[in-house]
């Protein structure tokens, strides 16, 4: 369950969550909507990343093999497309 692909997907989600949260806080501070210093932004973003990791581990027993409740899978899915059937060659008539 906690193979390399699962852990890679989990930490990728955590990094995305950290960056998104940090940039959201920095953006709202820059726009003047809220006032938050950089240290607080890092703490909140770190907390969000930690919650992302815990959620991924908690949801690992649901759905497929990925860290998502939505059925995301870390397995490579092989899709086999059958080749079109070949037509039999027409028999050549011998002219005598």
Buried (B, 14 or more C-beta within 10 A) or exposed (E): EEEEBBBEBBBEBBEEBBEBBBEBBBEBBEEEEEEBEEEEBBEBBBEBBEEBBEBBBEBBEEBEBBBBEEEBEBEEEEEEEEEEEEEEEEEEEEEE
